[in-house]
Amino acid sequence: MRVLGLILLFVAAAAIAGGVFYASRAQAGGASAGNAPLTDNGETSNDKGTLKSMISNAGEKATKKEGPRYSKSGYDVTPLSQGKIDLLARKLTPEEKNVVLAKGTERPFCGTLLDNHKEGVYVCRLCGLPLFSSENKFNSGTGWPSFFQPYDNDHVAYHKDGSLGMERIEILCERCTAHLGHVFDDGPKPTGLRYCVNSASLEFVEKKDGKLELPPESQPLKTDTAYFGGGCFWGVEDLFQQVPGVIDAVSGYMGGHKANPTYKEVCYTDTEHAEVVKIVFDPARVTYKDLLAKFFKFHDPTQLDKQGPDHGRQYRSAIFAADDKQLAEAKAFIAEQSAKPKFQARKIVTTLELAGQPGHAAGFWPAEEYHQDYHAKHGGHCAIPSDDD
């Protein structure tokens, strides 16, 4: 009986090892999120910030309207239907189903990917969505594959887990809800996080001869890029982010003669750059002409070198076409709009030119981090004129 008791004790300890392995270190240096209690809304009470923001973002995802969702890296992360999940689950072994579908935990030091040190990407075993990179893998000593950050934060969902008599944060595939494991606040720099993942939840795609050939289900969408300058980029970015089919919107500078300019240089010196928003979009859901129409609604194309209360060359109305096809389409669109009665008295002054190549002074240069997602961080909207026509 003593032997049986020891065996049962070992199994129970293994099941929660991911949450208590660093207990002594956490107690010495302050409670970790893996051991800290969760508040009613799922945030860690010690509020270090990182895990709190993850749970907060997860709540925002849950309240989004129905429709396609995209990740920053260009993947379709729209939740799969139960029928699709059931179909994909047919390929799983009983052991994999226990982990992926029934939220089980494989035994420590037994996973096939624990000691994998090859270069590549770890994708979801169920749907193929890239979840972790070999570049972010580390040896935690817990007995499960560990990573300090995901392939893309938008690819992982976070849920409050009160099973096993302790409060933890469960991680799942954002697209198919496959159970992955748990995340704890005791990992290495730069994130300080430890994504403790079951090997059974992952498949590894190895990089060979410097090339990573992902299977079709693990590849990003085929996207296009557009560049628009319509005054303060905070508001333009915020509005385009709300357009269905837009995957990402990044504030930056474009069209000048200074490489990698700063905000102060653009505002107070003659760089000739405009405040521009780089838009990555899914052409299957929103066309370039659709974006041109939105652009003319999001700002006033008749204001020369200003937009609302903002004056200066950097606030000019500008379109930077990514290629000759966009250039022709934008030229035709401006001509079409110019013929409308509303633009007879006040002429369109929007400039149009080909976008500079990456790395060239006139190309797109991302703005400083504090400018990115400004309204998402601070709320509110810029007073950008719009046309309801």
C-alpha positions as CSV (number, residue, x, y, z in Angstrom):
1,M,0.0,0.0,0.0
2,R,2.9,2.3,0.8
3,V,4.2,1.8,-2.8
4,L,0.8,2.4,-4.3
5,G,0.5,5.5,-2.3
6,L,3.8,6.8,-3.5
7,I,2.8,6.1,-7.1
8,L,-0.4,8.0,-6.7
9,L,1.4,10.9,-5.0
10,F,3.9,11.0,-7.9
11,V,1.1,11.1,-10.5
12,A,-0.7,13.9,-8.7
13,A,2.5,15.9,-8.3
14,A,3.3,15.5,-12.0
15,A,-0.2,16.8,-13.0
16,I,0.4,20.1,-11.2
17,A,4.2,20.3,-11.6
18,G,3.8,23.0,-14.2
19,G,2.3,25.3,-11.6
20,V,4.6,24.7,-8.6
21,F,8.0,23.9,-10.0
22,Y,9.3,27.3,-9.4
23,A,7.4,27.9,-6.1
24,S,10.5,28.4,-3.9
25,R,12.1,30.9,-6.4
26,A,8.8,32.7,-6.7
27,Q,8.3,33.0,-3.0
28,A,11.9,34.3,-2.6
29,G,11.4,36.9,-5.3
30,G,7.7,37.7,-5.1
31,A,4.6,35.7,-6.0
32,S,4.5,34.5,-9.6
33,A,1.3,34.6,-11.7
34,G,1.3,30.9,-11.7
35,N,0.7,30.9,-7.9
36,A,-1.0,34.2,-7.5
37,P,-4.8,34.2,-7.2
38,L,-6.9,35.3,-10.2
39,T,-9.5,38.0,-9.8
40,D,-13.1,37.5,-11.0
41,N,-12.3,38.9,-14.4
42,G,-9.4,36.4,-14.8
43,E,-6.5,38.9,-14.2
44,T,-3.7,38.0,-11.8
45,S,-3.9,39.9,-8.6
46,N,-0.2,40.8,-8.5
47,D,-0.8,42.7,-11.7
48,K,2.7,42.5,-13.3
49,G,1.0,43.6,-16.5
50,T,1.8,41.0,-19.1
51,L,-0.6,38.2,-18.0
52,K,-3.2,40.8,-17.1
53,S,-3.2,42.3,-20.6
54,M,-3.5,38.8,-22.1
55,I,-6.6,38.0,-20.2
56,S,-8.0,41.5,-21.0
57,N,-7.3,41.1,-24.7
58,A,-9.0,37.6,-24.5
59,G,-12.1,39.3,-23.2
60,E,-12.0,41.8,-26.0
61,K,-11.8,39.0,-28.6
62,A,-14.8,37.2,-27.0
63,T,-17.0,40.4,-27.4
64,K,-16.0,41.1,-31.0
65,K,-18.8,40.9,-33.6
66,E,-19.1,37.7,-35.6
67,G,-16.9,37.5,-38.7
68,P,-13.4,36.8,-39.8
69,R,-10.5,37.5,-37.4
70,Y,-6.9,38.1,-38.4
71,S,-3.6,37.9,-36.5
72,K,-0.8,40.5,-36.8
73,S,1.2,38.0,-38.8
74,G,-1.6,37.6,-41.4
75,Y,-3.3,34.4,-40.4
76,D,-7.1,33.8,-40.4
77,V,-7.8,33.0,-36.7
78,T,-11.6,32.9,-37.1
79,P,-12.9,30.3,-34.6
80,L,-13.7,27.0,-36.4
81,S,-17.1,25.5,-36.3
82,Q,-17.7,22.4,-34.1
83,G,-18.3,20.4,-37.3
84,K,-14.9,21.4,-38.6
85,I,-13.2,20.6,-35.3
86,D,-14.9,17.2,-35.2
87,L,-13.7,16.5,-38.7
88,L,-10.1,17.4,-37.9
89,A,-10.2,15.4,-34.7
90,R,-10.5,12.2,-36.7
91,K,-6.8,12.2,-37.3
92,L,-5.9,12.3,-33.6
93,T,-4.8,9.2,-31.6
94,P,-6.6,8.4,-28.4
95,E,-3.7,9.9,-26.4
96,E,-3.8,13.1,-28.4
97,K,-7.6,13.4,-28.1
98,N,-7.2,13.1,-24.3
99,V,-4.9,16.1,-24.3
100,V,-6.2,18.2,-27.2
101,L,-9.9,17.7,-26.7
102,A,-10.3,16.5,-23.1
103,K,-7.7,18.9,-21.6
104,G,-5.5,16.1,-20.3
105,T,-1.9,16.4,-19.4
106,E,0.9,14.1,-20.7
107,R,3.3,12.7,-18.2
108,P,6.4,14.9,-17.5
109,F,9.6,14.1,-19.4
110,C,7.7,11.8,-21.8
111,G,6.7,14.2,-24.6
112,T,8.3,13.6,-28.0
113,L,9.1,17.3,-28.4
114,L,10.7,18.0,-25.0
115,D,14.3,17.5,-26.2
116,N,13.8,18.8,-29.7
117,H,16.5,21.3,-30.5
118,K,16.0,21.7,-34.2
119,E,15.1,24.9,-35.9
120,G,11.6,25.3,-37.0
121,V,8.0,26.1,-36.0
122,Y,5.6,24.3,-33.7
123,V,2.1,24.2,-35.1
124,C,-1.3,23.2,-33.7
125,R,-1.7,19.4,-34.1
126,L,-5.4,19.9,-34.7
127,C,-5.7,22.8,-37.2
128,G,-2.1,23.6,-38.1
129,L,-1.9,27.2,-36.9
130,P,1.7,28.2,-36.0
131,L,1.9,28.5,-32.2
132,F,5.5,28.7,-31.2
133,S,9.0,29.0,-32.7
134,S,12.2,27.2,-31.9
135,E,13.8,30.6,-31.3
136,N,11.6,31.0,-28.2
137,K,12.0,27.5,-26.7
138,F,14.0,27.0,-23.5
139,N,14.7,24.3,-21.0
140,S,12.5,24.9,-17.9
141,G,13.3,21.6,-16.2
142,T,9.6,21.0,-15.7
143,G,9.4,18.0,-18.1
144,W,7.2,19.7,-20.7
145,P,8.3,21.8,-23.8
146,S,8.5,25.4,-22.7
147,F,8.5,28.7,-24.6
148,F,8.8,32.3,-23.4
149,Q,6.5,33.7,-26.1
150,P,4.1,32.6,-28.8
151,Y,4.7,32.7,-32.6
152,D,2.0,35.4,-32.6
153,N,0.1,36.6,-29.5
154,D,-3.1,36.5,-31.5
155,H,-2.7,32.7,-32.0
156,V,-3.1,31.8,-28.4
157,A,-6.3,32.1,-26.3
158,Y,-6.2,32.4,-22.5
159,H,-8.8,31.0,-20.1
160,K,-9.1,30.9,-16.3
161,D,-8.6,27.3,-15.0
162,G,-9.6,26.4,-11.5
163,S,-9.1,22.6,-11.8
164,L,-6.8,20.5,-9.6
165,G,-7.5,22.8,-6.6
166,M,-5.4,25.7,-8.0
167,E,-6.0,28.7,-10.2
168,R,-4.0,28.8,-13.4
169,I,-4.2,30.3,-16.9
170,E,-5.0,27.7,-19.5
171,I,-3.7,28.3,-23.1
172,L,-5.5,27.1,-26.2
173,C,-5.2,27.5,-29.9
174,E,-7.2,30.6,-30.8
175,R,-8.5,29.1,-34.0
176,C,-9.7,25.6,-33.0
177,T,-9.6,25.8,-29.1
178,A,-7.2,22.8,-28.9
179,H,-5.9,22.5,-25.3
180,L,-2.2,23.4,-25.2
181,G,-1.2,23.6,-21.6
182,H,-0.8,26.6,-19.2
183,V,1.2,29.8,-19.0
184,F,3.1,31.0,-15.9
185,D,4.8,34.1,-14.9
186,D,8.2,32.5,-14.0
187,G,9.9,32.3,-17.4
188,P,13.1,34.0,-18.7
189,K,13.6,37.4,-20.2
190,P,12.5,39.2,-22.2
191,T,8.9,38.3,-21.4
192,G,9.2,36.6,-18.0
193,L,6.6,34.0,-19.2
194,R,6.7,30.2,-19.4
195,Y,4.3,28.6,-21.8
196,C,4.2,25.0,-20.5
197,V,2.9,23.0,-23.5
198,N,2.0,19.3,-24.1
199,S,4.0,17.7,-27.0
200,A,0.7,16.0,-28.0
201,S,-0.8,19.4,-28.8
202,L,1.9,20.3,-31.3
203,E,3.5,19.2,-34.6
204,F,7.0,20.4,-35.5
205,V,7.9,21.7,-38.9
206,E,11.6,21.7,-39.3
207,K,13.6,24.4,-41.2
208,K,15.8,22.7,-43.7
209,D,18.7,24.3,-45.6
210,G,17.6,27.6,-44.2
211,K,14.0,27.3,-45.6
212,L,10.8,26.7,-43.7
213,E,8.2,25.1,-45.9
214,L,4.9,25.2,-44.0
215,P,2.0,23.0,-45.1
216,P,-1.0,24.7,-46.6
217,E,-3.0,24.8,-43.3
218,S,-0.1,26.5,-41.6
219,Q,0.5,29.3,-44.1
220,P,-0.7,32.9,-43.8
221,L,-3.3,34.5,-46.0
222,K,-2.3,36.0,-49.4
223,T,-2.4,39.7,-48.5
224,D,-1.9,43.1,-50.2
225,T,-0.6,46.4,-48.8
226,A,-1.8,50.0,-49.1
227,Y,-0.5,53.3,-47.9
228,F,-2.6,56.3,-47.1
229,G,-1.8,59.7,-45.5
230,G,-4.8,61.6,-44.2
231,G,-3.6,63.9,-41.4
232,C,-2.9,62.6,-37.9
233,F,-2.1,58.9,-38.3
234,W,-3.7,58.0,-34.9
235,G,-7.2,58.5,-36.2
236,V,-6.6,57.1,-39.7
237,E,-5.1,54.0,-38.2
238,D,-7.9,53.6,-35.7
239,L,-10.6,53.9,-38.4
240,F,-9.0,51.5,-40.9
241,Q,-8.5,48.9,-38.1
242,Q,-12.3,48.7,-37.9
243,V,-12.7,47.9,-41.6
244,P,-13.6,44.2,-42.2
245,G,-10.8,42.6,-44.2
246,V,-8.1,44.9,-42.8
247,I,-5.6,42.6,-41.1
248,D,-3.2,45.3,-39.7
249,A,-2.7,49.0,-39.7
250,V,0.7,50.6,-38.8
251,S,1.4,54.3,-38.3
252,G,4.6,55.6,-39.9
253,Y,6.3,58.1,-42.2
254,M,6.6,58.1,-46.0
255,G,7.5,60.1,-49.1
256,G,10.4,62.2,-47.7
257,H,14.2,62.3,-48.2
258,K,15.3,61.3,-44.6
259,A,15.9,57.6,-43.8
260,N,14.3,56.3,-40.6
261,P,13.0,59.7,-39.4
262,T,11.8,60.5,-35.9
263,Y,8.5,62.1,-35.0
264,K,10.3,65.3,-34.0
265,E,12.3,65.4,-37.3
266,V,9.1,65.0,-39.3
267,C,7.3,67.7,-37.3
268,Y,10.1,70.3,-36.9
269,T,12.5,69.8,-39.8
270,D,12.1,69.7,-43.6
271,T,12.0,65.9,-44.1
272,E,9.1,66.1,-46.6
273,H,7.6,63.0,-45.0
274,A,3.9,62.5,-44.5
275,E,2.2,60.8,-41.6
276,V,1.0,57.6,-43.3
277,V,-0.8,54.4,-42.3
278,K,0.4,51.1,-43.8
279,I,-2.6,48.8,-44.3
280,V,-2.3,45.1,-44.7
281,F,-5.5,43.7,-46.1
282,D,-7.2,40.5,-47.3
283,P,-8.1,41.3,-51.0
284,A,-10.7,38.4,-50.9
285,R,-12.7,40.5,-48.4
286,V,-12.0,44.1,-49.1
287,T,-10.7,45.5,-52.4
288,Y,-8.2,48.3,-52.9
289,K,-11.0,50.4,-54.4
290,D,-13.0,49.8,-51.3
291,L,-10.1,51.1,-49.2
292,L,-9.8,54.2,-51.4
293,A,-13.5,54.9,-50.8
294,K,-13.0,54.5,-47.1
295,F,-10.0,56.8,-47.2
296,F,-12.0,59.6,-48.8
297,K,-14.6,59.2,-46.0
298,F,-12.0,59.1,-43.2
299,H,-10.5,62.5,-44.1
300,D,-11.1,65.6,-46.2
301,P,-9.2,65.3,-49.5
302,T,-9.7,69.0,-50.3
303,Q,-7.5,70.3,-47.5
304,L,-4.0,71.3,-48.6
305,D,-1.2,70.4,-46.2
306,K,-3.5,70.2,-43.3
307,Q,-6.3,68.1,-41.8
308,G,-8.7,69.7,-39.4
309,P,-6.7,71.6,-36.7
310,D,-3.4,70.0,-37.8
311,H,-1.3,72.1,-40.1
312,G,1.9,71.2,-41.9
313,R,3.3,69.3,-44.8
314,Q,3.3,66.0,-42.8
315,Y,-0.5,66.2,-42.6
316,R,-1.1,66.3,-46.4
317,S,-3.6,64.1,-48.1
318,A,-1.5,61.4,-49.9
319,I,-1.8,58.0,-51.6
320,F,1.3,56.0,-52.1
321,A,0.5,53.2,-54.5
322,A,2.3,49.9,-53.8
323,D,2.5,49.0,-57.5
324,D,1.5,50.2,-61.0
325,K,-1.8,48.5,-60.7
326,Q,-2.7,50.4,-57.6
327,L,-1.4,53.6,-59.1
328,A,-3.7,53.3,-62.1
329,E,-6.7,52.3,-59.9
330,A,-6.1,55.3,-57.5
331,K,-5.7,57.7,-60.5
332,A,-9.0,56.5,-61.9
333,F,-10.7,56.8,-58.5
334,I,-9.5,60.4,-58.0
335,A,-10.7,61.3,-61.5
336,E,-14.1,59.7,-60.7
337,Q,-14.5,61.6,-57.5
338,S,-13.3,64.9,-59.0
339,A,-16.2,64.7,-61.4
340,K,-18.8,64.7,-58.6
341,P,-20.6,68.0,-57.9
342,K,-19.3,68.1,-54.3
343,F,-15.7,68.4,-55.5
344,Q,-16.4,71.2,-58.1
345,A,-16.1,74.1,-55.6
346,R,-13.5,72.5,-53.4
347,K,-11.0,70.6,-55.5
348,I,-9.3,67.3,-54.5
349,V,-5.6,68.0,-53.5
350,T,-4.6,64.4,-52.7
351,T,-1.2,63.6,-54.0
352,L,-0.5,60.3,-55.8
353,E,2.8,58.6,-56.3
354,L,4.4,55.2,-56.2
355,A,5.6,54.0,-52.8
356,G,9.3,54.1,-52.2
357,Q,11.0,50.7,-51.8
358,P,11.7,49.4,-48.3
359,G,14.9,50.8,-46.9
360,H,14.8,53.8,-49.3
361,A,14.4,57.2,-47.7
362,A,11.0,57.7,-49.4
363,G,9.8,54.3,-48.4
364,F,7.6,53.5,-45.3
365,W,9.2,53.9,-41.9
366,P,7.2,52.7,-38.9
367,A,6.6,55.4,-36.3
368,E,7.7,55.1,-32.7
369,E,6.0,52.5,-30.5
370,Y,4.0,55.0,-28.5
371,H,2.2,56.1,-31.8
372,Q,1.1,52.5,-32.6
373,D,-2.5,51.5,-31.7
374,Y,-2.8,54.9,-30.0
375,H,-6.6,54.8,-29.6
376,A,-6.6,51.2,-28.6
377,K,-4.2,52.2,-25.8
378,H,-5.9,55.5,-24.8
379,G,-9.4,55.5,-26.2
380,G,-11.2,58.3,-27.9
381,H,-11.1,59.3,-31.6
382,C,-9.4,62.1,-33.5
383,A,-11.8,64.7,-35.0
384,I,-11.2,63.6,-38.6
385,P,-13.7,65.0,-41.1
386,S,-15.7,62.4,-43.0
387,D,-18.0,62.3,-45.9
388,D,-21.2,60.1,-45.6
389,D,-21.7,60.1,-49.4
